[in-house]
Amino acid sequence: MALSAVPSVSTYVNDTPIYANFVLKDLERVEVLRGPQGTLYGSGSLGGTVRYITRKPKLESFDGSVEGSLSQTDGSDGTNWSVDGMLNLPIGKTAAVRMAFGHIDNAGVIDYANVYRLDGERGPGCA
């Protein structure tokens, strides 16, 4: 029998409910609404609601940015890196497009070459 559990805190991006974990960029603000929010956000918000509000496109100016980061995770031989960018393009006097993009590459935490011993057929054997 499958277990179906509904989280007690609802999560929204602008006015859209989301039911998965996302890495969100280019945010204007984060709203945390404590306590039951069933009247505004439905029965899935018994413990409260978190709303991520994204930045709106700007009609008056072209704008862009790029940023990156490097880091090291204790216990890993690799390097973590990420790059994020944003581009705001005005289209005439009444429309604009804003795009946010990024990539994250985490090296991992465990770098054990042989966590287990191999048996004679190169399969996992008893330690």
Secondary structure, DSSP 8 states (H G I E B T S, - for coil): -------SEEEEETTEEE-S-----SEEEEEEEES--HHHH-GGGSSEEEEEEE----SS--EEEEEEEEE--TT-SS-EEEEEEEEEEEETTTEEEEEEEEEEE---S---S-SS-B-TTSSB---
